[in-house]
Amino acid sequence: MSLVSRHPDLEPRLGGRRDDVAAGQRARLLAAIAHVVGERGYAATTVADVVREAGVSRSTFYEHFAGKEACFVEAYRHGMEVLDHEVAEAVRQASGEDWRAQLRAGIRAYLGVLAADRATARTYLLEIHHAGEPALAERTAGIRRFAERYRASGRAAGAREAHPESLFVLCAGTEQLCAERLREGREVTELEDVFMLTAEAVLLGANPDQQET
């Protein structure tokens, strides 16, 4: 199951009611564009490609979306919500452990989700840059949400508050390194230790007494 189709609001509906049919069509279109863009690239993807992948008509596509960009941006938003949920759940399950264990659990979940669906990972990490200003605005919002998670880790560590922009740089930098790994065909899960070291350096940089010797 792709990242987008795992969103609870997009699970295919069963039954014959018109609203259930429409919801299923919309879900398939969102999952389809994420997959096709990951395989072909945003610029090369057409509405025809998306409707073929989703198994719906072109007119059905335009009943749901104004165009390719609108469909893509919504797919990106839903995918990021799934990714955020997976990270939050991993941290919650590690809630009985110290802040470093919770931080590592979140990082491991983030990398694991990307590794499990490379096509849509390419969509979110690489092709998002080619989809216009609305898509880039969604990416920025997503990065800021993850920055807030790092802020929570810093508070759990007892560190002084990190500058918001330093947390943004941390998130954007880790995303970029994942993107480079995908371009190279390498495993993103290998980055877990690097991300831990970098996150600790940023979170504890303003409070070196909290660092272990």
C-alpha positions, 0 to 999 in steps of 0.5 A: 500500500502506498504512502498516500493510500494509507491515509485514513481519509483515503481508504477505498470505500465499499458499497454502492452509495455515490459518496462512497464511489466518489471517495474511492475515485478520489483516493485512487487518483491521489495514490496514482499521481504520487506513484506515477510522479515518482516513476516518471517525474512531475514534468513528464506526468500527464493527467492521462497517465494519472487516470490510466493508473487510477482506472478512472475517466478523464472527466472523473479526474476533473470532477475532483481536481482543477488540474495536475498541480491541485491533485499533486499538492493534495497527494503530497499533503496527505502523504506528509500527514501519514509520515507525520503520524508514523513518526508520532506513533513511533515516539509514543511507543518509546514514551517510557524511554529517555529522550534520545531513545524517543528521538531515535525511534522517530528518526527510524520511523521516518526513514523506514516509511521512505524506504518502504515506498521508494516511488512515492519517496522520490515524489516527496523528496525530489519531484516536489521541487518541480511542482510550482509554488503551492507545492513548495509552500506545502513542503515548507509547512511540512518541514516546520511541522517536523521542526516542532517535533525536534523542538519537543525533543529538545525540551525533553532533553532539558536543553535551552530552546533552539532557534526556530530557523536552526530546527528548520535547517536541521529538517531541510538538511536531513530531507536533502540528504535523503533525496541524495541517497534516493538519487544514488539508489542507496538505502536511506535507512543507513542515515539513522546514526548521522541524523541522530548525531546531527539532531543532538548537535543542534538540540544540545548546542545551546546547552553543552552541559546536557551532552554526554562525555 
